[in-house]
Structure formats: C-alpha cells, structure tokens
C-alpha cells in the first residue's frame, strides 16, 4: 500500500484500516514503516456491515466514492497477480477508461464484484517473479528465520520448520521434503487448535456484519492448506530430486506466511494464554 501511495501520488488514496483498534494500526505503521498511505482504525462498536481483509483482496472506490470492486482477487489465490490486477484497475479508473478484461487464468467470481471476473494470462509467472523482486521478497534460501510469536512452544515449532527448510535447501530430495511436510502438519494443527481455543472462538458467533477475526481465521488456515498442498503435490510429482526453483519458492512461502499471518496473532495470543494460565 505504501509503495502504491508513493507511486500514484495524488492520483489515488490508499487507506489501511485496522479492525483491531489503534494498537494494531500503530504496530503495522511501525513495522512496515508506512509513510505515504493513510493508516487508521475503526472502533469495535462502529464495525462496518461488510469489509475485506487485505490478504483476501482490496476494496476499490472510484473518484465519487462509489464501490467499483468489493473484493479484488486474493493474494492467497493468485499470488503476485493480485497486485497486478489492482494496478490495472486503478490505471483504468485514473485514465477514465473501462476496466479491461484480461484473458485466461483463474479467479473465483464468488469473491464479489465485476473485478473478480478478470482473468490472468500466461505472463503471470514472469510478472509474478518481477513483482516479487520489486517487493523485495526473500531470496536468501539458506537463512530463513521468522520473528518470534511470543509463545514458546510455537517458537520451538517454527524452529523445527526452519531446520526442516534448511535440510531441504541443502539436500533437495524427496526425503527432506517429507520431513518438512511432517513438521508443517504437526505445527499447523497445533497452531490452529491454540488459535481456535483462545482467539477465534467467537469468530463465527456474530449474526452478521464484518468479522475481522473470522476473516483472519479463514485466510490464515487456508494458507496452511495451500502450503501443505504444494508440498504434497511436489511429492506426488517428484522422483527423488526436488527442483531448486521449487525449493526456493517453498522457503519464500514459509517466510511470507509467517510475516503475513503469524506476526499478527503473536501479542494477542500471548496475552490470552497468559490470562488463561
């Protein structure tokens, strides 16, 4: 968001809205060093009737503040192409042009709005790599170290995953991939159980309106499934050797997942566990 705000200048406004109060807004502002976009929050008693978490897509308004896209394609579903779609949509709106229809690819229209009907072409892979470099994704495949989540047992499990990732980077074989899959399955199951017991227990209780907790749970757990499916699919397709390019993608994905999801639950979960002790 901040990179977009710096790039588009006064042509568009980019607003990050915390649904968990000013503390989270401040945390994001400090951690991400936000300087160009707007960074604010909404109080719990003023929660909107509907909303969208950034990892599930972006809400886009036109110059008259009419909603033209309730939820752009999710990063979780199409990775870097999600950013490309938003940029294409914004460029069309700023230029007072009709939103272009891109050919081929996959996006689930159920995420809402005409923007979800955009299809991505065969250039997605190349542009995804270029976008990843521009957004400074991790490229050091031998030094994965995720931040502490302030819960000792989960930090230990993250360390086990990091060790399995280092083994995969070193050996690049099916046995190391199976070791990593086992570490993921153990960690994800335990993490999900703790989150459901202490943070997300009321995520589905609301009878309507926007629930940030429900959105966080849905996208976080779905990303767990994606990471597991990628490893399982590679095991099914590979013989004994695992391609170096896939290994690098696995390492980046784990670090991106930790930075996108795990850091957001760290302090709330630590407080909840301490209160329950």
Secondary structure, DSSP 8 states (H G I E B T S, - for coil): -HHHHHHHGGG---EEEESSHHHHHHHHHHHHT--SSEEEE--GGG--SS---GGG---EE-TTS-EEESS---HHHHTTHHHHHHHHHHHHHHTT-------SS---GGG-SGGGG----TTHHHHHHHHHHHTT----TT-------S-HHHHHHHHHHHHHHHHHHHH-BHHHHHHHHHHHHHHHHHHHHHHHHHTSTTTTT-SSS--HHHHHHHHHHHHHHHHHHHHHHHHHH-SSB--HHHHHHHHHHHHHHIIIIIHHHHHHHHHHHHHH-
